[in-house]
Amino acid sequence: MTDTQSSQSTPLADELDPERILTEQFHRARTHLSEVPPGLVDYLRLPRRTINVSVPVQMDDGHIRHFEGYRVLHSRMFGPGKGGIRYHPAVSPGEVKVLAALMSWKCALLHLPFGGAKGGVACDPKELSEGELRRITRRFISELGDNIGPYTDVPAPDVYTDAQTMAWIYDTYDQLHPGENNLPVVTGKPRELGGSAGRTEATSRGCVYTAERLIALGGVPGLDSLQGARVVIQGFGNVGRIAARLFQEMGAHIRAVSDSGGAILAENGDTLDLDRVEAHKADHGSVVGVPGSRTITNDDLLALECDILVPAALGGQIHSGNATRVAARLVVEGANRPITPEADDVLAARGIVVLPDILANAGGVTVSYYEWVQNIEHHSWSLEEVNNRLRTRMFDATDRVVARWRGFPQDCAEQGLCGDLRTAALVEALDRLAKATLQRGIWP
Ligand code: NAP
């Protein structure tokens, strides 16, 4: 495939349905868990609680609108629910449910003392003023009431929410619970309000650490270092923009990046000037049009020849309609669930390795855990301490997933088993959740 050759690429009907994808991925893992009682495995897939709220808001021009908001608690097996809140027009109860399950598995995989949760409000933040966003946030959090809390369910940033959103969440909760240490109710806060050093960069840093470790373990045929690796990144928000910087610091070349406005490719075929890209995005709202770059489509970006492709935008981006065009050696899932099971099969058959979301992007929740601990202890760790702890934990999780992967039978396909890294990560997480559930005992 050439760099910018275009093609029609559409997924199969229902292929992008988040609940179907989760069920399929779960099924692939459970076939490796024959010792776990089947009823227990089924239970581990289902959310513990789903809350739907209606959020009325007075808009700047005086009229009243309402927005649908959701918070799903999937599990509290290892501690409070933990998971981001996203503001996006496509937020739906089904997607939030699936993202909450991914958080349970991510926390179990990283050995964090949290269960899984997720939330969202269906709205388009690009059409809302700061005042409207603040009022939506405050009303949403007050509607959730005591269903969130430092020891019950702890939100964090996700798509189109940020440290400012987390500050409003903290303030709202604190107004409702005066006289208590409420800082641990939410993570990803500004530094001045108890946010941790390194939290903003943590998800991207985790992507780099896991890729570095997998490569060092010989897990990516044809790639032995990040030094000189050609990297392509979809999404230029918190995860994608910072991942570009960090991969570059490791000696990689950033060939192309994209945002919702389109994609750009370094004109000389080498590496983008990230200072210029960031300045252009700040001035014009998109990466498209950066001097020294060529504009391509987001679809074409996914088909660029590279060593590492990092989808860091939304779910369902790589599917059966475009997986055959992916020309990377390694795909690092910065985003949650960017690859469908059908596309996983295509990539595996073509020898393309996928570092799955529950491992690759777990750096964010890991440093959220560090923030939570610092808030409880009224203490603050240095950036160096946070990054060292993060690196150790991401390496350890990568090692365990790779060991699980290498322990799969050689003839997985003949036995009807899936033998990829995603399945290995999920088996590792579900095995731990199943053991803990049995040790605690089913109530009553
Ligand atoms: P974000 O800061 O809101 O950035 C999202 C980026 O995706 C933006 O640059 C946006 O473009 C771009 N985008 C949206 N639609 C697109 C499309 N159709 N094609 C290409 N780019 C598109 O969100 P984020 O925090 O980086 O999260 C990105 C992903 O990482 C999500 O899947 C999220 O769940 C996952 N994740 C995030 C964290 C975290 O700590 N933030 C942790 C774990 C996983 P514009 O800039 O033009 O709007």
Residues whose N, C-alpha, C, O or C-beta is under 5 A from the ligand:
A	BS01	NAP	P157 D158 V159 Y160 T203 Q234 G235 F236 G237 N238 V239 G240 S258 D259 S260 G261 G285 N298 A312 A313 L314 G334 A335 N336 N361 G364
